């Protein structure tokens, strides 16, 4: 043990201990981090900022703390990634893929990004490829907007402190005001749609899949090329996805 401690890099050790904290804490402030790690506030802030810069931490929706970032999520197996969750949700994904005939995915919200946790690929020759572990800007995706709609307006404003949002395509929502207006619509109808907002020619629809807290909330998303994703098809798929999600209640 003494030999191991002799070669310990103190700053690295502090960062690794902080990563361990994120596995059991949904949110950490600088003060809480300093107390739990027995370090000064300035050290806690530097370590949190370093992890944020590498994607292992993100500012949480309240703006007063930090949450696990997408890189840590890939390592930490959050809701939707673990073997038990994949078994429980597998039947839903199978059913959704059968009903829609399109690629379906489950996705979680991490900061202002969504990460694909699992899915099933369509058998169509022209289809959306399944990419588990891939992250996308939440404001530009149906799954992201569905999950953002579960936050309050204040939380969304904190998550997006600037009015301008990055444009991925000509149809991306490029202002916070436009995003907030769209989220009102999502809340009222219970599903979200994306019409080429993240990738040109890709149309998506998302409904709530599972989870009651930010940590375990997931969206179920169906994705298709634009020629199979007109408005009527998106509305129909929203109903098909809901019927698949109902399998969880019946199990």
DOKETOR-444209 format. One record per residue: x, y, z of N, C-alpha, C in turn; residue in three letters. Coordinates in steps of 0.2 Angstrom, whole numbers, plus 5000, padded with zeros to 4 digits. Example, Ala and Ser with C-alpha at 12.3 -4.5 7.8 and 13.67 -1.06 7.14 Angstrom:
BEGIN
<<5066 4972 5039> <5062 4978 5039> <5066 4984 5039> ALA>
<<5064 4989 5035> <5068 4995 5036> <5064 5000 5039> SER>
***
This chain:
BEGIN
<<5004 4994 5000> <5000 5000 5000> <5004 5006 5000> UNK>
<<5010 5006 5004> <5014 5012 5005> <5018 5013 4998> UNK>
<<5020 5008 4995> <5023 5008 4988> <5018 5012 4983> UNK>
<<5012 5010 4983> <5007 5012 4979> <5006 5020 4980> UNK>
<<5005 5022 4987> <5004 5029 4988> <5010 5033 4986> UNK>
<<5016 5030 4987> <5022 5034 4985> <5022 5037 4978> UNK>
<<5019 5033 4973> <5018 5034 4966> <5012 5038 4964> UNK>
<<5008 5039 4969> <5001 5043 4967> <5002 5050 4965> UNK>
<<4999 5051 4959> <4999 5058 4957> <4993 5061 4960> UNK>
<<4994 5066 4964> <4989 5069 4969> <4983 5072 4965> UNK>
<<4984 5076 4959> <4979 5079 4956> <4975 5073 4952> UNK>
<<4978 5068 4949> <4975 5063 4946> <4970 5059 4951> UNK>
<<4973 5058 4957> <4969 5054 4962> <4963 5058 4964> UNK>
<<4963 5065 4964> <4958 5069 4966> <4952 5068 4960> UNK>
<<4955 5069 4954> <4950 5068 4948> <4946 5061 4948> UNK>
<<4950 5056 4950> <4947 5049 4950> <4942 5049 4955> UNK>
<<4944 5051 4961> <4939 5051 4967> <4933 5055 4965> UNK>
<<4933 5061 4961> <4928 5064 4960> <4923 5061 4955> UNK>
<<4926 5057 4950> <4923 5053 4945> <4919 5048 4949> UNK>
<<4922 5045 4954> <4918 5040 4958> <4912 5043 4962> UNK>
<<4913 5049 4964> <4907 5053 4967> <4901 5053 4962> UNK>
<<4903 5055 4956> <4897 5056 4951> <4893 5049 4949> UNK>
<<4896 5044 4951> <4893 5037 4950> <4887 5036 4956> UNK>
<<4887 5040 4961> <4882 5040 4966> <4879 5046 4968> UNK>
<<4881 5052 4965> <4877 5058 4966> <4875 5061 4959> UNK>
<<4868 5063 4959> <4866 5065 4953> <4869 5072 4951> UNK>
<<4870 5076 4956> <4873 5083 4956> <4877 5085 4961> UNK>
<<4883 5089 4960> <4888 5091 4964> <4889 5098 4963> UNK>
<<4889 5102 4969> <4891 5109 4968> <4899 5109 4970> UNK>
<<4902 5115 4969> <4909 5115 4971> <4910 5114 4978> UNK>
<<4905 5117 4982> <4906 5117 4990> <4905 5109 4992> UNK>
<<4900 5106 4989> <4899 5099 4991> <4905 5095 4989> UNK>
<<4908 5096 4983> <4914 5092 4980> <4920 5093 4985> UNK>
<<4921 5100 4987> <4927 5101 4991> <4926 5097 4998> UNK>
<<4920 5097 5001> <4919 5094 5007> <4920 5086 5006> UNK>
<<4917 5083 5001> <4917 5076 5000> <4924 5074 4999> UNK>
<<4928 5078 4996> <4935 5076 4994> <4940 5078 4999> UNK>
<<4938 5083 5004> <4942 5086 5009> <4948 5090 5005> UNK>
<<4946 5094 5000> <4950 5098 4997> <4947 5105 4997> UNK>
<<4951 5110 4996> <4949 5117 4995> <4944 5118 4990> UNK>
<<4940 5124 4990> <4935 5125 4985> <4939 5127 4978> UNK>
<<4945 5130 4979> <4948 5132 4972> <4950 5125 4969> UNK>
<<4953 5120 4973> <4955 5114 4970> <4949 5110 4967> UNK>
<<4943 5110 4971> <4937 5107 4968> <4935 5110 4962> UNK>
<<4935 5117 4961> <4933 5120 4955> <4937 5118 4949> UNK>
<<4944 5118 4951> <4949 5117 4945> <4948 5110 4943> UNK>
<<4946 5105 4947> <4945 5098 4945> <4939 5097 4941> UNK>
<<4934 5100 4944> <4927 5100 4940> <4928 5103 4933> UNK>
<<4931 5109 4933> <4932 5112 4926> <4936 5108 4921> UNK>
<<4941 5104 4924> <4945 5100 4920> <4941 5094 4917> UNK>
<<4937 5091 4922> <4932 5086 4919> <4927 5088 4914> UNK>
<<4925 5095 4915> <4920 5098 4911> <4923 5098 4904> UNK>
<<4929 5101 4904> <4933 5102 4898> <4934 5096 4893> UNK>
<<4934 5090 4897> <4935 5083 4894> <4929 5080 4893> UNK>
<<4923 5083 4894> <4917 5079 4893> <4915 5074 4899> UNK>
<<4918 5074 4904> <4917 5070 4910> <4912 5073 4915> UNK>
<<4911 5079 4914> <4906 5083 4918> <4903 5088 4914> UNK>
<<4897 5090 4916> <4893 5095 4913> <4889 5099 4918> UNK>
<<4888 5106 4917> <4884 5110 4921> <4877 5107 4921> UNK>
<<4874 5106 4927> <4867 5103 4927> <4862 5108 4925> UNK>
<<4856 5106 4925> <4851 5111 4922> <4849 5116 4927> UNK>
<<4851 5116 4934> <4850 5121 4938> <4855 5127 4938> UNK>
<<4861 5125 4935> <4866 5130 4934> <4870 5131 4940> UNK>
<<4868 5127 4946> <4872 5128 4952> <4876 5122 4954> UNK>
<<4877 5118 4949> <4881 5112 4951> <4883 5108 4944> UNK>
<<4886 5102 4945> <4888 5098 4939> <4885 5091 4940> UNK>
<<4885 5088 4934> <4882 5082 4933> <4887 5078 4929> UNK>
<<4886 5071 4929> <4890 5067 4925> <4890 5069 4917> UNK>
<<4895 5069 4914> <4895 5071 4907> <4895 5065 4902> UNK>
<<4894 5066 4896> <4894 5060 4891> <4899 5055 4891> UNK>
<<4906 5058 4892> <4911 5053 4892> <4911 5049 4898> UNK>
<<4909 5051 4904> <4908 5047 4910> <4902 5042 4909> UNK>
<<4897 5045 4906> <4891 5041 4905> <4893 5034 4901> UNK>
<<4897 5035 4896> <4900 5029 4892> <4903 5024 4897> UNK>
<<4907 5027 4902> <4911 5022 4906> <4906 5020 4912> UNK>
<<4902 5024 4914> <4898 5022 4920> <4892 5018 4919> UNK>
<<4890 5016 4913> <4884 5012 4912> <4878 5015 4916> UNK>
<<4875 5021 4913> <4869 5024 4916> <4863 5020 4915> UNK>
<<4857 5023 4916> <4851 5020 4915> <4850 5018 4907> UNK>
<<4848 5012 4905> <4848 5011 4898> <4854 5007 4895> UNK>
<<4860 5008 4899> <4866 5004 4896> <4867 4998 4900> UNK>
<<4865 4997 4906> <4866 4991 4910> <4863 4985 4907> UNK>
<<4865 4979 4909> <4862 4973 4906> <4855 4972 4908> UNK>
<<4853 4974 4915> <4847 4973 4917> <4842 4977 4913> UNK>
<<4844 4984 4912> <4840 4988 4909> <4839 4986 4901> UNK>
<<4844 4984 4898> <4844 4981 4891> <4839 4975 4891> UNK>
<<4839 4971 4896> <4834 4965 4896> <4827 4968 4896> UNK>
<<4826 4972 4901> <4819 4975 4903> <4816 4979 4897> UNK>
<<4821 4983 4893> <4818 4987 4888> <4819 4983 4881> UNK>
<<4822 4978 4881> <4823 4974 4874> <4817 4973 4871> UNK>
<<4812 4970 4874> <4806 4968 4871> <4802 4974 4868> UNK>
<<4803 4980 4872> <4800 4986 4869> <4803 4988 4863> UNK>
<<4810 4988 4862> <4813 4990 4856> <4812 4985 4851> UNK>
<<4811 4979 4852> <4809 4974 4847> <4802 4975 4844> UNK>
<<4798 4977 4849> <4791 4978 4847> <4790 4984 4843> UNK>
<<4794 4989 4845> <4794 4996 4841> <4797 4995 4834> UNK>
<<4802 4992 4834> <4805 4990 4827> <4800 4987 4823> UNK>
<<4797 4982 4825> <4792 4978 4821> <4786 4982 4819> UNK>
<<4784 4986 4824> <4778 4990 4822> <4779 4996 4817> UNK>
<<4785 4999 4818> <4787 5005 4814> <4790 5003 4807> UNK>
<<4794 4997 4808> <4798 4996 4802> <4804 5000 4801> UNK>
<<4805 5004 4806> <4811 5009 4805> <4816 5007 4811> UNK>
<<4822 5011 4811> <4827 5010 4816> <4824 5014 4822> UNK>
<<4824 5010 4828> <4822 5013 4834> <4828 5013 4839> UNK>
<<4828 5018 4844> <4833 5019 4848> <4831 5022 4855> UNK>
<<4834 5020 4860> <4833 5023 4867> <4838 5028 4868> UNK>
<<4836 5034 4871> <4841 5039 4872> <4840 5042 4879> UNK>
<<4846 5044 4882> <4846 5048 4888> <4849 5055 4887> UNK>
<<4846 5059 4892> <4849 5066 4892> <4854 5067 4897> UNK>
<<4860 5070 4894> <4866 5071 4898> <4868 5079 4897> UNK>
<<4866 5083 4901> <4867 5090 4900> <4863 5092 4894> UNK>
<<4867 5095 4889> <4863 5098 4883> <4864 5093 4877> UNK>
<<4866 5087 4879> <4867 5081 4874> <4862 5075 4875> UNK>
<<4861 5072 4870> <4858 5065 4871> <4863 5060 4869> UNK>
<<4862 5054 4872> <4866 5049 4871> <4862 5043 4869> UNK>
<<4864 5039 4864> <4860 5033 4862> <4862 5027 4866> UNK>
<<4857 5024 4870> <4859 5019 4874> <4858 5012 4871> UNK>
<<4853 5011 4867> <4852 5005 4864> <4847 5006 4858> UNK>
<<4846 5000 4854> <4841 5001 4849> <4841 4995 4844> UNK>
<<4837 4996 4839> <4836 4990 4834> <4836 4994 4827> UNK>
<<4840 4991 4822> <4840 4994 4816> <4835 4991 4811> UNK>
<<4833 4995 4807> <4828 4994 4802> <4831 4989 4797> UNK>
<<4826 4985 4794> <4828 4980 4788> <4828 4983 4781> UNK>
<<4825 4990 4781> <4825 4993 4774> <4832 4994 4771> UNK>
<<4833 4993 4765> <4839 4994 4762> <4842 5001 4763> UNK>
<<4838 5006 4763> <4840 5013 4765> <4837 5014 4772> UNK>
<<4841 5015 4777> <4839 5015 4783> <4844 5020 4788> UNK>
<<4842 5021 4793> <4846 5025 4798> <4850 5020 4802> UNK>
<<4857 5021 4802> <4861 5016 4805> <4861 5017 4813> UNK>
<<4861 5012 4817> <4861 5012 4824> <4868 5013 4827> UNK>
<<4869 5018 4831> <4875 5020 4834> <4875 5020 4841> UNK>
<<4875 5015 4845> <4874 5016 4853> <4881 5019 4855> UNK>
<<4880 5024 4860> <4885 5028 4863> <4886 5034 4859> UNK>
<<4883 5035 4854> <4884 5041 4850> <4880 5047 4853> UNK>
<<4883 5053 4854> <4880 5059 4857> <4877 5064 4851> UNK>
<<4872 5067 4853> <4869 5072 4848> <4867 5078 4852> UNK>
<<4867 5084 4849> <4865 5090 4853> <4857 5089 4854> UNK>
<<4855 5090 4860> <4848 5089 4862> <4843 5093 4858> UNK>
<<4845 5100 4857> <4840 5104 4854> <4839 5103 4847> UNK>
<<4843 5098 4844> <4842 5097 4837> <4839 5090 4835> UNK>
<<4837 5087 4841> <4834 5080 4840> <4827 5079 4843> UNK>
<<4823 5074 4840> <4817 5073 4843> <4818 5070 4850> UNK>
<<4822 5065 4851> <4823 5062 4858> <4826 5068 4863> UNK>
<<4830 5072 4861> <4833 5077 4865> <4827 5082 4867> UNK>
<<4823 5084 4862> <4817 5089 4864> <4812 5085 4868> UNK>
<<4811 5079 4867> <4806 5075 4872> <4809 5075 4879> UNK>
<<4815 5074 4880> <4818 5074 4887> <4819 5081 4889> UNK>
<<4820 5086 4885> <4821 5093 4888> <4814 5095 4890> UNK>
<<4809 5093 4887> <4802 5095 4889> <4800 5093 4896> UNK>
<<4804 5088 4899> <4802 5086 4906> <4805 5091 4911> UNK>
<<4809 5095 4908> <4812 5101 4913> <4808 5107 4913> UNK>
<<4809 5111 4918> <4805 5117 4918> <4808 5122 4913> UNK>
<<4804 5127 4912> <4807 5133 4908> <4813 5136 4911> UNK>
<<4813 5137 4917> <4819 5140 4920> <4825 5135 4920> UNK>
<<4824 5128 4920> <4830 5124 4920> <4832 5124 4912> UNK>
<<4828 5124 4908> <4830 5124 4901> <4834 5131 4899> UNK>
<<4832 5136 4902> <4835 5143 4901> <4842 5142 4904> UNK>
<<4843 5139 4910> <4849 5138 4913> <4854 5134 4909> UNK>
<<4851 5129 4906> <4855 5124 4902> <4857 5127 4896> UNK>
<<4853 5132 4893> <4855 5136 4887> <4855 5143 4889> UNK>
<<4861 5146 4892> <4861 5153 4894> <4861 5158 4889> UNK>
<<4863 5156 4883> <4863 5161 4877> <4857 5160 4873> UNK>
<<4855 5165 4870> <4849 5165 4865> <4850 5161 4859> UNK>
<<4856 5162 4856> <4858 5158 4850> <4860 5151 4851> UNK>
<<4858 5146 4847> <4859 5139 4848> <4863 5137 4841> UNK>
<<4868 5132 4842> <4871 5130 4836> <4867 5127 4831> UNK>
<<4868 5129 4824> <4864 5126 4819> <4868 5120 4816> UNK>
<<4864 5115 4815> <4867 5109 4812> <4865 5108 4805> UNK>
<<4859 5110 4803> <4856 5110 4797> <4852 5117 4796> UNK>
<<4849 5118 4790> <4845 5124 4789> <4839 5124 4793> UNK>
<<4836 5118 4795> <4830 5117 4799> <4831 5117 4807> UNK>
<<4837 5117 4809> <4839 5117 4816> <4836 5123 4820> UNK>
<<4833 5122 4826> <4831 5128 4830> <4837 5131 4832> UNK>
<<4837 5138 4830> <4844 5141 4832> <4843 5146 4837> UNK>
<<4837 5147 4840> <4837 5151 4846> <4833 5148 4852> UNK>
<<4835 5150 4858> <4832 5147 4864> <4825 5148 4864> UNK>
<<4822 5154 4862> <4815 5156 4861> <4811 5151 4857> UNK>
<<4814 5149 4851> <4811 5144 4847> <4811 5137 4850> UNK>
<<4816 5136 4854> <4816 5129 4857> <4811 5129 4863> UNK>
<<4811 5134 4867> <4806 5134 4872> <4799 5134 4869> UNK>
<<4797 5137 4864> <4791 5137 4861> <4789 5130 4858> UNK>
<<4794 5126 4855> <4793 5120 4853> <4792 5115 4859> UNK>
<<4795 5116 4864> <4795 5112 4870> <4788 5112 4873> UNK>
<<4785 5118 4873> <4778 5119 4875> <4773 5114 4871> UNK>
<<4775 5114 4864> <4771 5110 4860> <4772 5102 4861> UNK>
<<4778 5101 4863> <4780 5094 4865> <4776 5092 4871> UNK>
<<4776 5096 4876> <4772 5094 4882> <4765 5093 4881> UNK>
<<4762 5097 4877> <4755 5097 4876> <4753 5091 4872> UNK>
<<4757 5088 4867> <4755 5083 4863> <4758 5076 4865> UNK>
<<4763 5076 4870> <4766 5070 4872> <4771 5067 4868> UNK>
<<4773 5070 4863> <4778 5067 4858> <4782 5073 4855> UNK>
<<4788 5071 4852> <4792 5076 4849> <4794 5074 4842> UNK>
<<4795 5079 4838> <4797 5077 4831> <4803 5081 4829> UNK>
<<4807 5078 4824> <4813 5081 4821> <4812 5081 4814> UNK>
<<4813 5086 4810> <4812 5086 4803> <4819 5088 4800> UNK>
<<4824 5084 4800> <4830 5086 4797> <4834 5091 4801> UNK>
<<4833 5091 4807> <4836 5096 4812> <4843 5095 4814> UNK>
<<4845 5088 4814> <4852 5086 4816> <4855 5083 4810> UNK>
<<4852 5080 4805> <4855 5077 4799> <4850 5079 4793> UNK>
<<4852 5082 4788> <4847 5083 4782> <4844 5077 4780> UNK>
<<4838 5077 4779> <4834 5071 4776> <4832 5066 4781> UNK>
<<4834 5067 4788> <4832 5062 4793> <4826 5065 4797> UNK>
<<4821 5061 4797> <4815 5063 4801> <4814 5058 4807> UNK>
<<4812 5061 4813> <4812 5057 4819> <4806 5059 4823> UNK>
<<4804 5054 4827> <4798 5055 4832> <4800 5052 4838> UNK>
<<4799 5055 4844> <4801 5052 4851> <4795 5052 4856> UNK>
<<4794 5047 4860> <4790 5047 4865> <4793 5045 4872> UNK>
<<4790 5046 4878> <4794 5044 4884> <4794 5037 4884> UNK>
<<4800 5034 4886> <4801 5027 4887> <4800 5025 4894> UNK>
<<4805 5027 4898> <4805 5025 4905> <4808 5030 4910> UNK>
<<4808 5029 4916> <4811 5034 4921> <4807 5039 4923> UNK>
<<4808 5041 4930> <4804 5046 4933> <4809 5052 4935> UNK>
<<4815 5051 4935> <4820 5056 4937> <4825 5057 4932> UNK>
<<4828 5063 4932> <4833 5064 4927> <4838 5059 4926> UNK>
<<4840 5055 4931> <4845 5050 4931> <4843 5044 4926> UNK>
<<4837 5042 4927> <4835 5036 4923> <4829 5037 4918> UNK>
<<4828 5044 4916> <4823 5045 4911> <4826 5044 4904> UNK>
<<4822 5040 4900> <4824 5038 4893> <4818 5040 4888> UNK>
<<4820 5041 4882> <4816 5043 4876> <4816 5037 4871> UNK>
<<4811 5035 4868> <4811 5030 4863> <4810 5034 4856> UNK>
<<4814 5033 4852> <4815 5037 4846> <4814 5032 4839> UNK>
<<4810 5034 4835> <4810 5031 4828> <4813 5035 4823> UNK>
<<4817 5033 4819> <4821 5037 4814> <4820 5034 4807> UNK>
<<4819 5039 4802> <4818 5036 4795> <4820 5042 4790> UNK>
<<4822 5040 4784> <4823 5045 4779> <4817 5049 4778> UNK>
<<4818 5055 4775> <4812 5060 4774> <4807 5057 4770> UNK>
<<4808 5053 4765> <4803 5051 4761> <4798 5046 4764> UNK>
<<4800 5043 4770> <4796 5039 4774> <4794 5042 4781> UNK>
<<4796 5049 4781> <4795 5052 4787> <4790 5059 4787> UNK>
<<4785 5059 4782> <4781 5064 4782> <4777 5065 4788> UNK>
<<4773 5070 4789> <4769 5072 4795> <4765 5066 4797> UNK>
<<4761 5063 4792> <4756 5058 4794> <4760 5052 4797> UNK>
<<4765 5050 4794> <4769 5045 4796> <4772 5046 4803> UNK>
<<4774 5052 4804> <4777 5053 4811> <4772 5053 4816> UNK>
<<4766 5055 4815> <4760 5055 4820> <4758 5047 4821> UNK>
<<4758 5043 4815> <4756 5036 4816> <4762 5033 4820> UNK>
<<4768 5034 4819> <4773 5031 4823> <4773 5033 4830> UNK>
<<4771 5039 4832> <4771 5041 4839> <4766 5036 4842> UNK>
<<4760 5035 4839> <4756 5030 4842> <4758 5023 4843> UNK>
<<4762 5021 4837> <4765 5014 4838> <4770 5014 4843> UNK>
<<4774 5019 4844> <4779 5019 4849> <4776 5019 4856> UNK>
<<4770 5022 4857> <4767 5022 4863> <4764 5015 4865> UNK>
<<4762 5012 4860> <4759 5005 4861> <4765 5000 4863> UNK>
<<4771 5001 4860> <4776 4997 4862> <4778 4999 4869> UNK>
<<4778 5005 4871> <4780 5007 4878> <4775 5004 4883> UNK>
<<4769 5003 4881> <4764 5000 4885> <4766 4993 4888> UNK>
<<4770 4990 4884> <4772 4983 4886> <4776 4983 4893> UNK>
<<4779 4989 4894> <4782 4989 4901> <4777 4989 4907> UNK>
<<4771 4992 4906> <4766 4992 4911> <4763 4985 4911> UNK>
<<4763 4982 4906> <4759 4975 4906> <4764 4969 4908> UNK>
<<4770 4971 4909> <4775 4966 4911> <4776 4965 4918> UNK>
***
